[in-house]
Structures are given as structure tokens and as C-alpha cells.
């Protein structure tokens, strides 16, 4: 794979990493970015799912509300 990055970024990478470690540095940075993007995608999908199921969840909660309080002492 060949990639092109801005010269300023390449200069910073050269300053921060030894020459024999640059590929692994870039690979690790990309792994982290991919992981972050995957997490963001999953969180967005979960949020959308929760929104879609909101009314259904509220209906279930209302149906079982009286049972939920059984056995609790009155305060």
C-alpha cells in the first residue's frame, strides 16, 4: 500500500520516531483510529436503536409498574 501524507505530518513523524520504527508507529496510529471509528459507529447504532425502541420500552415499563412495586414497604 502506498499512501501520501502532508509534508508537515511526515516531518513531525520523523522527529518523533526512530527511522526503523516509523512503519510500526503509523500502523499503531491507524489501528487506534480504526478502533475509535468502529466504537463511534457502534455507539451511533445503539443510540438509534434505543430511540426506535423507546416507545416499546415505555409501554413495557408501564405494564409492569404495579408488579415492580409489590413487596416494597411504603415510606
C-alpha positions in Angstrom: 0.0 0.0 0.0 1.3 3.4 -0.9 -0.1 6.5 0.9 0.6 10.2 0.7 0.6 12.4 3.8 1.2 16.1 4.2 4.9 17.1 4.5 4.3 18.7 7.8 2.9 15.5 9.3 5.8 13.5 7.8 8.3 15.9 9.3 6.6 15.5 12.8 6.7 11.7 12.5 10.4 11.8 11.5 11.1 14.0 14.6 9.2 11.7 17.0 10.2 8.2 15.9 13.4 6.4 15.0 13.7 5.6 11.3 13.3 1.9 11.8 10.1 2.3 13.9 8.1 4.6 11.6 6.0 1.9 9.9 5.0 0.4 13.2 4.2 3.8 14.6 2.0 4.6 11.7 0.3 1.1 11.8 -0.4 1.6 15.5 -1.9 5.1 14.9 -4.1 3.7 12.2 -5.2 0.8 14.4 -6.2 3.2 17.1 -8.1 5.4 14.6 -9.9 2.4 13.2 -10.9 1.3 16.7 -12.2 4.8 17.5 -14.2 4.9 14.3 -15.7 1.4 15.0 -16.6 2.4 18.5 -18.3 5.6 17.3 -20.3 3.6 14.7 -21.4 1.1 17.3 -22.4 3.9 19.7 -24.4 5.6 17.0 -26.2 2.4 16.0 -27.0 1.7 19.6 -28.4 5.2 20.1 -30.5 4.9 17.0 -31.8 1.5 18.2 -32.7 2.9 21.6 -34.6 5.8 20.0 -36.5 3.4 17.8 -37.4 1.1 20.8 -38.2 4.0 23.2 -42.0 3.8 23.0 -41.9 0.0 23.2 -39.7 0.2 26.4 -42.0 2.7 28.0 -45.0 0.6 27.2 -43.4 -2.5 28.9 -42.4 -0.4 31.9 -45.9 0.9 32.4 -47.4 -2.6 32.1 -45.2 -3.9 34.8 -45.1 -0.8 37.0 -47.5 -2.2 39.6 -45.6 -5.5 39.8 -42.3 -3.7 40.3 -43.6 -2.1 43.4 -45.0 -5.2 45.0 -43.3 -6.2 48.3 -41.8 -2.8 48.9 -42.6 -1.1 52.2 -44.4 2.2 51.9 -42.4 5.1 53.1 
